[in-house]
Amino acid sequence: MVKRVNQFSLCLKVVPIIGGGVAATANPKRLLKDRHIDCIVTGEAESSIPQLISFIRGETNNEPPNVIYRTEDKVMTTLASRAHQLTTEIRDQYTKIVLGDYAQVGTPSTFYKLRDARENFATILTKTGCRARCSFCGVREFNGRGVKVRAVQDVVDEMSHVYASHQVRHFELLDDDFL
């Protein structure tokens, strides 16, 4: 990841580089130390990213939560917050991709090896987080303690939408904790 960020930062010197994800959450200082990333958004960023963009644009003076950034001489951290509800109203986002093309690339799991490559599919997130405390897993570090669950009707509405609008006949559940 550091190598890729270095490549981007050389090309985009005037654009702020924002990192995130599991690796960035686990070790943000490593990504900040080479000064190729301007800030890291840790944990689940659904609510932090829009707040950070508004802050960067000068639309608000409220610091966004879960952001780690560097000044000239030290690393700074904004208030940590894990208090957001799991809302994933993404039906309008399906218009931004061609599911048939997306299906050609694969999936986060091994399903893509078992299906007809022409078959449209959609990944569905019904919950995040995990109740277990496995020493080898970063889910609790990334998502925080506990499990956040989407409303059943929200999941059904999303599935109905992609079934009707995009001819999806296979849904892949992408949950951290399946129980």
N, C-alpha and C positions, 0 to 999 in steps of 0.2 A: 504494500500500500504506500509506503514512504516513497518508493521509486516512482510510482505513478503520480503522486502528488508533486514531486519535484519536477516532473515533466510538465504538468499543467501549470505550475507556478512560474516556470520560465516563459511560457507562452502568454499568460494572463496576468501580468504584473499589476495591472490597475483594477483587477476584479478581486474582491475578497474571496479567499478560499476557506470554506467551512467544511470541517470534517465531522463524521458521525459514524454510528454503527457500533457493533460489538467490540471490534478491535480498538477503536478510538475511545470508547467508554472504559475499556480495561486499562489502557495506558495512554492517556491524553498527553502527558508531559513529553513522552517520546516523540509524538507527532509535532508538538509545538517547538521542540528544542532546536530544530534546524531552520526555523523561521520561514518555512514554506507554506504553512497553514496559519491562517489568522486566528481562527477559533475552532473549538470543538463543542458540539452539542452532545451531551451525554444522555444515555438512557433512551427511552421512547421520546421521539422528538415531534410528535404530531401537534402538540400545543406550543412547544418552544420555538420551532422554526418560524412560524408566522410572526411570533412576537419579536424574534431576533431581526427578521427582515424589516419590520416596522421601526425597530430601534435604529437599525443601520440607516434607514431612509430619513430618520429624524422625525417620524410621525408620532413618536412617543418618547418620553423620558424615562419610562419604566424599564429597568433592566430585565431582560428575559431570564427565566430560570434555566438552570442546568447548562450554563455556558462556561467554558474554561477558555481563557485567552491570555495572551502575553502582552506585557507592556515592554518598554525598553529594557527593564532590568528584572522583572519578576513575572511569575504566572499568577493570574487572578482568577477567582471563581465567583460566579453569581450564586444566588440562593438556590439550593437544591430543592427540587419539588417533584414528587411523584404522584401528586394529587390531581390526576385528570381521569375522566371517565373514558372508557374504551368506546369511542364513537368512530365508526368508519363508514360514513355515508359517502360512498365512492362511485355511485352509479353514473354520475356525469363524467367521471374520469375514464370510463370505458370508451367514450367517444374519441379519446386521444391516442388510442392504440388500435391496430388492426389485429384482432385476436388470432386470426389465421396465421399471420406472420409471427406473432408472439409464440404461438404453439409450435412453430418450427424450431425455436431456440431450445426449448426444454422447460423443465420445471425445477423447483427447489428440491424435489425428491426424485425417486427413480421411476415414477409413473411414465415419464416420457419414453422410456425404453419398452414399455409394455403396450403402447397404444398405436393406433394408426396415426401417422404424422399429420394427416389432413384433418384430424378431429380437433375441434375447438374445445378448450377446457378453460376453467377459471379456478384460481386459488381463492379460498374463502377462509377468512380469519374469524373464528367465533370467540376466541379468548386469547389472552397473553398472560405470561407468567407461569409459575409452576410451584406446587406445594412441596416438592421434594427438595432436599438439600445435598444433591450429588456434588462431590468435590471436584469432579472433572467438567462440570457444566457451568456456563456463564449466564444462563437464563435469569437466575435470581439477581445477579450483579447488574445485568442490563435492564431488566424490567422491574426490579424491586421485589419485595416480598409480596406474597399473595398472588391471587389470580384475578384478572379483570375480565369480565364476561360481557359480551354484547347482548343486547335484547334479542330474544328469539325472533320477534317480528322483523327486526332490522336485517337479520341474516336471511330470513325467508324472502323479504322484499328484494334484497340484492340478488339472490339466486333466481327468483322469478324474472327479474329484469334481464339478466344475462341469458337466461333460457329463452325468453321471448325475443329479445333484441339482437342477440348474437349467436343464436343457435347452439349454445353451449349445452352439451349433454353429459359432460363429466365435470364433477366438482372435486377439487382436492382440498381437504381440510389442512390448514397450515397452523395448527395449534401447538403450543409448547407442552401443554398438559392435556392429554386426551380424556382424562377421567372427569 
